[in-house]
Amino acid sequence: MAKEVAVGITLGFLASLVFHAFSSAGRLADVQRGSNMGETFVYQMGAQTSYLGQFYFQAAIVIFLILNGHHVFLRGYMRSFEVLPVWSFPELSAGVGPAIDQMARLSADLFVIAVQLSAPVVIAVFLTDVGFGIINRASPQINVFMLSFPLKMFLGILMLLFALRLLADQFGVRAGEMIVAFYRMILFLGR
């Protein structure tokens, strides 16, 4: 039973990384927009996240279902029982090192994906801050903080709307990478 729990946790962790990357991208965008104070609890993740983080996460789930990723995932889950039957134990001839290395690399990719996906919003907000910084230097009497806050919110949402197609395309690519890593881990455990 402990072996099945360990295999299930490992495979579940690998499958959830792409969803956490999308949630992190939305959260990073909200931090840059200045709206990270409003957070909500996401039951699927079991944690709090920002509104854009929740939007990215829910969008990732919808895209995953539209692409029939759940069918591929369930086939992989069934394949894990073929490669590693219930009554057998993993033969880790190469040691646990390669599996841990792969999981660490995929966890590091989570942050890279989050930065890439949030880049349109982050860049737009950064350029807005630079513009308001120039305005503040030219006219210090203007309260640029109060003026920039709603504009950063608006530009962040506008850039998100422009980048939605990119978001969907990137999820397809990243979900494919997740499924490859998932199958690779199944084959590693089944040696």
N, C-alpha and C positions, 0 to 999 in steps of 0.2 A: 504494500500500500504506500509506503514511503517513497518507493521508486516512482510509482505513478504520479504521486503528488509533485515530486521534483521535476519529472518530465513535463507535467502539465503547467507548472509554474514557469519553467524555462520557455516553453513554446508560447504560452500566453504573454510573457514579457516581450518576446520578440514580435509577436503580432500587435501588441499595443504601442510599440515605439512610434510608429508612423502617426498614430492618432495624437500621441502626446507631443510630437513635433509640431503638428498643426495647431494644437492648443497653445503651445509655447509661442508660436509665431503671432497669434492673435494677442496674447498677453504682452508680448514685446511691443507690438504696435500700440496697444493701449497705454503702456508706460510712456512711450514717446508722445502720445497725444495728450497725456496728462489726465486720463480718465481711469486710471487703475484703482482708484479708491472705491469705485462701485464694483464690487465683486459679487458673484452668485455661486451657489453650491451646485456642482454638476454631479448628478447621481451616478452616471456611467463611469466617471473618473474617481469618484469618492473624495473629491477635493474641491476647493474653491478656485475659481478662475474669473478672469475679467469677461466683459460682455463680448468683445471681439474674440477672445480665447474660446468662449463657448460657441460663438458663431462658426469659427474655423473648425472646431471639433465636430459640431453637428453637421457642417457641410462635408467634412471628411467622411462621416458615417454614411451620409446620403450618397455621396459619390462612390463609396466602397460597395454599397448595395446596388447601385445602378450598374456598376461594372461587373456585377456578379462575383465580387471578391469573396463573398461568404461561401459560395459554392467551391471555389478553389481552396479556401481555408478548410472547409469541412472535408474535402478530398484529402488534403494534407493531414488532417487529424486522423482520418481512417487509415491513411498510409502509415502513420506512426505506429498503429497497432499491428500492421503487417510487418514492418521493419523491426519493431521491438515489441514482440508479443507480451501479454500481461505477465506470464510466468517466467520470462527471461530478464536478464539484467544487462545493462549496457556493457559492451566490451570496449573499454577506453584504452586501447593499446597505445595510442599516441599521448595519453594523459588528458587531463582536463584543460591544459593550457590553451590548445587551439579553440576550444569552445568559449573559454573565458575571454580570449583575445577577440574573437568574433563579436561577442556580446558587448565588450568594451568599445570596439570600433563602431558598432551600430549605435550605442548610446552616445558616443561623441558626435556621430552624424546627426543626431537629434538636434543639437545646437546649431550645426551648420544649416540644416534644413530650416530651422526656425528663423535664422537671420536672413536667409535667402527669400523666404516667403513674406517676411515682414518688410523687406527692403523698400518696396514702392512707398509704403506709408511712412517709414522711418525717414527716407530721403525727402519726401514732400514736407514733413514736419520740420526736419532739419533746415531746409531751405527757407521755410517760413520763419523759423527762429533767427536765422541769419538776417533776413529782411527786416524783421522787427528790431534786431540788434542795431542795424544801420539806422533805422528810424529813431531809436532811442539815443544814439550818439548825436544825431542831427538835431533832435529836439527832446531834451531830457524831461521836459514838463509832461510829455504824453506818457500815460500809464500803459506801457506796452504789454505788461503782463495781463492786465484785464482785457485788453483789445485782442491779444493774440490767442487767448484761450478758446473762444468760440471759433475762430478761424482755423486753428489747429484741429479742432474736433471735426469741422466741416471738411477740410482738406483730407484728413485721414479717412473719413468715410467715402469721399469722392474717389480717392486713389484706390481704396478697397474695391469699389464698384468697377473701376477700370481694370483692376487686376484679377477679377473673378475668374476669367477664362484661364489666366496663368495658374491660378490656384487649382482649378480642376485638372489642367494638364499635368501639373506637378504632382498632384495626388496620384494620378494614374502611374506615373513613373516611379514614385516612391512606394506605392503599394506593390508594384511589381518587384522592386528590390526587397521589400519586406517578405514577400512570398518566396523569393529565391532563398533568402536567409533562413526562412522557416523550414523549407525543404532541406537545405544544407544541414541544418541542425538535426533534423530527423535522421538523415543519413549518417551523420557523425555519431549520434547516440546508438544507432542500430548496427554499428560495425561489430 
